[in-house]
Amino acid sequence: MRKYLSSLLVGLTILLATACGDDGFKYSDYHCNLSLDNATHQDATLATAMDANAPGTFCIISSTRKGGALWFTFANNHGLRSESIFNAIDQRLESQKHIGLNGRLIIGYGNMDHPAHFYAYDGECPKCFQPNALPLKSYPLQINSEGIAECAACHLRFNLNLEGICINGSDRLITYRAASTGAWGHLQVY
């Protein structure tokens, strides 16, 4: 009986230790590093997602190379789209920039908590995208005006306003730590 109680106590301790873990959203172990100064870029599309007074507005950030120059591309969930060329500071720090697992981030303030919380999510589907696959195949998330991100391949839907939880499955978006100093301020994703 004593051995049974001892085993039961050890089992309950293990169960409680694993059940009492971080019940909030989890941050990715991937090293994401993006620093953008919107006071310099003056990008209105990016500003919409960095404004705490506009919760529910999210922006996809990616970078592309055009004509030998690097450009940021911004597209929000209300149809605005714009581009901004890398400035001298961006070019100097280009080798240190890691914009998500495959070059896409989604940022914005959620509208489900008060005060609004600033989120940064990876722009790839956490179920479909395999960062070590050869060849690397992209599964980009598309965002709608309600703040829902959807994968076209598996049709999983994620609520950007509520910690990236999956609406129709058990997965959760890859989340990064992020901060915004305001619409025309500084964005930091780390």
N, C-alpha and C positions, 0 to 999 in steps of 0.2 A: 504494500500500500504506500509505503514511504517513497519507494522508487517511482511509483506511478505519479504521486503528487509532485515529486521533484521534476519529472519529465513534463508534467502539465504546466508547472510554473515556468520552466525554461521556454516551453512553446508559447505560452501567453506573453512572456517578456519579448520574445522575438516578434510576435504578431503586433504587439503594441508599438514596438520600436519602428517597425516598417509602416504601420498605419499612421503614426504621428509625424510622418515626414512633412516636407514642405507641401502644404495643400494649396498654395498659391500657384501662379503660373511659373514655369521653369524657364530659365535662361539657357541658351545654347552654349555648348563648350567650344563651338567654332569661333575662331578669332575674327570677328567682324570689326572693321575699323573705318568709320566714315566721319569726317569733320567738314562741315559746310558752313560758310559764313554768308547768310542771305542778305546781310547789310551790304555786302560787296556784289553778290549776284543779282540782287533785286528781282528775284523771280516770283511772280504773283501766284503761279500754280503751287510752288513749294510753300509759299507763305500761307495758303489756305489750310494746309495740314499742320502747320506749326503754330496756329493760332488757338490758344486755349478757349477763346470765346466762340469757336466754331467746331464743337465736338461732333464727331460723326463724319468729318471730312478726312479722307485718307488719300495719300499720294504714293504712287509707285515711282521709285528713283532707280535709274539705271544709267550706265555710261556707254557711249558708242564712239567709234573713231570715224571721222569724216574728213576726207582730204588731208590726212596726216595729223589732224588736230583731234583732241579728245573733247567730247561734249557730254554734259549731263542731260538726261531726258527726264522730264517730270510729267506725270499724267495723274489727275485726281479722279475720284469716283463721281464727279459731277460733270465730266466731259471736258475739263480744261486740260490742255497739253501745251508744253513749251520746252525749249532747249536753252541751255546756257553753256558757253564754251568754258573750259577749264581756265581759270586765271593763273597767274604766276605762282601763287601759293599752292593751288591745286596741282599744278604740274610738278612743283618741287616735291610734293608729298605723294605723288601718284603711286610710287612703289609701295607705300604704306597703306594705301586705300584697299580695303577688302569689302566690297559691297555685296554682302550676303554670300551664300554658297555658290551662286552662279550669276552674280552681277546684278541682282535685283533686290530691292528692299521695299517694304510698304510701311509708311509712318503715318501717325495721326493721333488725335485725342479721341478716346472712346466716349460715347454718350450714355453709358450705363452706370457710371459712378460719379459721385459728387464729393470733392471737386474732380473734374475730368482727369483721367490718367493718360499720360503720353506713352504710346506703344510703338515698337519697331519690330516688324515681322520679316522673315525671309520671304522672298517673292516666289519661291518654288514650292510645289506641293510636297508636304512631308511624307506622304505615303508613296508617291510615284518617283520622285527625284532620288537618284542614287549618285552621290558625289564621286564615288570611286569607279563607276561604270565606264567601260570603254566600248564604243565611243560615248562621250558624255551627251545625254539627251535631256533637253530642257522640258519641264512641265510647269510653265508659268501660271500663276494664279491671276485671274481677272477679277476686278472689283466692281460692285454695282453701287448705286446711289444710297442703298440702305446700309452700306458697310459690311457687305457679305463678300467674301473671296471664294471663288470656285475654281476647281481644277477641271479643265475640259476633258481630261483623259479618264479620271475615275469618278468625276461628278461629286466629290466631297465638297461640302460647303462649310466655311468657317466664319464665325462672327468676330469681326475685327473690333467691334465695340466692347466685347466681353472676353478679353484675354486670349483671343484666337481659338476658342473652343469649337469643336466640330459639331455642326448641327445635325448631321445625318451619319455619324460614325463615332469612333472612339479616339481618333487622332487629334492632335492639337498642333497649331502652327509653331514653327521654330521662332522663338522670341529672343530678342537681344535687348540689352540695357540701352536706354536712350534718354536724351534730355534735349529740351528746346528752350531757348531763352525768349521766345516770342516769334511772331510772324516774320519780322525783318531782322531777327537775331541770328543766333548760332545754333546749329544742329550738331549733336554729337551722338553717334551710335557706336557702342563698344561692346 
